[in-house]
Amino acid sequence: MSPPADAQQALDAVAADLADEHAALAAVVEELGAEDLSRATPAQGWTVADSLSHLAGFDGTALRALVDPGGFTADVERIIAHGEDPVVAFTMQGRSMGELATLAWWLEGRRPLLEAIAGADPVIRVPWYGPAMSVRSFVTARLMETWAHGQDIRDALGVGPEVSSRLRHVAHIGVGARPFSYLVRGMELPADSVDVVLVGPGGEDWSWGPADSENRISGTALDFALLVTQRRHSDDLDLTITGPAAQEWMGIAQAFAGGASPGRAATGRAVDG
């Protein structure tokens, strides 16, 4: 039986956006030499090459989750049993390879992932380190990771942020991850809803949540994406955050998986977007 046409179209659209996000980052890094790849990023202790090894490693495991879900799940169970940290493992793997080889690892490894996504059944659920996800959400998460770590790389190189309609995906994950931001910190999710009203790169309005909520976050999609991916402190952004539930959430917002992260310190510098 063929998958529903709307499901296939939705997957094709986000897959194309992921390919475009990859291409945007590739344009920034593909000609870099070892010196630039060794530059420190705002991620403490990480260089540009470290950020690329993180993306390459998890793109590779994402490929495994798509084409060999049983093998991927077995790997995750082994990692948990042995107390291993794949983030550390991929960082050390990249450092052992050297900067230029790490760059090639990401540039070459992203292509088979995109090919696997293109051939994926849009109605399957994909295993991951947490709960399994729909394949569309899975691809969206890879886009968010690429954009977020790409921002660290751009900051290190003095390149402006990648601003496109693809920010809607990052913002959408950020909104959807509100319960997770509380769960990972052992905090109780407030019953109060939060209205998120953003302005996209082309001036379009994007919104999530009830418009009559007393709690609201408004501003540009770029600023919201930077905050929920913890690439900027709220004090360095021009977001209007109204109401206690909105204030609390923006203090702990975390769009990415893993343990609770403290986020970035304020710098007093506005983002150049």
N, C-alpha and C positions, 0 to 999 in steps of 0.2 A: 504494500500500500504506500502511495506517495504521501509525503508530509503535507500538512496544510500549506497552501500557497502563502498565506500571510506570515506563518512561522518561518518559512524559507526566505521570504523577502526581508524579514526583520534580521535574521542571522546574516544574510548577505550584506545588508547595510552596515551592521556593526563590524563585520569582518573587513569591509572596505575601509571603514574608519580606522581600524587597527593598522591596516597596511599603510594608510596615510600617516598615522602617528609614527610608525616605524620609519617611514621615508623622511619625515621631518627631522627626526633625531639623527638618522644616518647622514643627512646633509650637513649636520653640525660636526659629526665626529669622524667621518670616513677618511678625511685627509690629515687627521691629527698625527703628530709624531709622539715619540715616547715622553718627551718633556711635557707636552700639554696633557697627555694622558695621566701623568703623575701629579697634576695639580690637585690641591686639596679642594674638596667640595664642602658645602655647609653641613653635610652629614658627618658628624664627629668621627675622625679617624679614617674616613673614606676618601679615596681619590676618584678622579674621573674613571679610571680603569676599574676600580672596585665597583662603582655604580654599574658599569657595563657587565662585569662578571655576575652581579646580582641579577640583572635582566636576562643574561644569557642562560644562567643556571635555571632560573624559574621558567623561562620559555621552554627549555629542554624538558623540564618535568611536566610542564603543561602539555607538551607534545606526547609524552608518555601517558599522561592521564587520558588523553583523547584516543590514542591508538591501542593502548594496552592497559585498560583501567584496572584489571586484576593485578598486573605486575606493579602498577603504581601504588595500589592500596597495600600490597605486601611490603613495598619499600617504606611506606609511611609507618606501618606497624613496626617494622624493624627499627626505624629511626626513633620512634617513641620508646620502644623497649630499651634501647641503648642510650637514651638521653642525648641524642645527637641534635645539632642545630644546623639545618641546611643553609641558613644564611651565612654562618661562619664557614661552612664547608665550601660554598661557592666562592666566597671571598678568598679563601686560602688557595683554592684551585686556580683562580685567576692570577694571584700573586706568584704562584709557582710557574705559570706559563709565561709571564712577562706582559708588558703593556700592549705591545703590538699584536701578540697572539690573542690576548683577551679581546681586543677590538675585533679581530677577525672572527673570534668565537661568536660574538653577538651578531655581527653583520651576516654571517653565513647561517647561523642557527635559527634566525627568525624566519627564514624562507620555508623550511619544512613545516614549521608551526602553521604558517598561513595556508600552506597547501592542505594540511590536515583539517583545518577549520573549514576550508572550502568544500571538503568532501564529507563533513560531519552531518549526521542526521539532526535536524534542528529541534527534535522533540526529546533527545536523550538528556540525561543528567550526568554530569561529569564529576568524578570524585576529586577531592582536593584535601588540603591539610585540615580543614574544618568540615562543615556539612557539604554534601554534594550540591552542585549548582546546575541550573539549566545551562545549556551550552551558550546561549546568548549572554547570560550574566557572566559566565566564565570568560568569554571573549572581552566583554566590557571591563572586567577586572584586569585583564592583561593590558588593555588600553590605559586604564588609570595608572597602573604601575609604570608603564612606559613614560607617560606624561610626567608623573611625579619625580621619578629618578632622572628623567630628562631635564627637569627643572634644576635639580642639583648640578647636573653637568653644565647647563647653560649659565648658572650662577658662577661656577668655577671659571668658566671661559669668558665671562663678561658679555654673554649673549642674552638678548631679551627673551621673555617667555614665549612659548608657542601658544598663540591665541587663535582659536578657530571654533567652529560650531561643535567640534568634538568635545569641547569643555562641558557640553550638556551631559555627556556620559559620566564625566568625573563628578559633576554636581549631583547627578542622580544617585550614584553610589554613595556619595557623602550623606545625602538625605536618608537613604535606605539603611546606612550603617549607624544611625542614631542609637537604636537599641544595643548594638554591639559595643558602642563606645562606653555605655554604662556597664554592660555585662562583664567586659574584660577588666573593669576596675572594681567589680563587686558592689556596684552602686545600684540603687533602685531607679528604674526608669519612671520619671514623673508621668502622671496621667494626662497632664496638659499637652495639647498639640502645639506644634510650632509651624507657622506659615513661613515658607521660604520663597522670596520673590527676587529674581535675579534679572539682570540685563545682559543678554548675550552679546557676542562680539559685533553683530550686525545691528544692534539696537533692539532686537526682539526680546519679548518678555517671556521668561521661563518661571514657572511657579509650581510649588508643591505644598500641599497642606491647605487647611480651611482658611479662607480669606478673612473670616471673622475672629480668628484666634487673637488673643491678647499678647501672644508671644510671636515675634516676627523677626526675621533676618532679611535684610535687603541690601543690595549693592550689585557689583558686577559679578558675573560668573567667574571671572579670573580670580578675584579676591576670595570668593567662597571656595573655589577649588584649591587655592593655595592654603587656606586655613584648614579645610577638612583633610588634606593630605599632609598636614603639618609641615609645610614648606615655608610658612611665615607665621609669626605671632599676630594675634588679632590687633595689637597696638600699632602694627606697621601697615594695616589695611584700612580701607575706607568702607567698612561695613557698618550698617546701622542695626544694632542688636537690641531689641526691645522685649522686656519681660524677663522674669527670673528663670523660666524654663529655657528660654533661648540663650540667656547669658551662661547658664550652667553648661548647656550642651556645647556651646562654642569654646568653652574652657577645656573640654575633654574630647572634642570631636576627633575621630580617627577612622578614616575611610579604608584603611588597609588592615589585613589580618595580622595575627601575632599578639604578643603581650602588650600591655598598656605602655604607651610611649609618652614621655613628658612633653614632646613637641619642641619647637625652636624658641630660643630667647628673643625678646624684642631687640631690634637693632637701631630703631629710630630713623630708618631709611624707608621711604616709600618704594614699592615695586615699580619698575620701569616697564609698564605694559602698554 
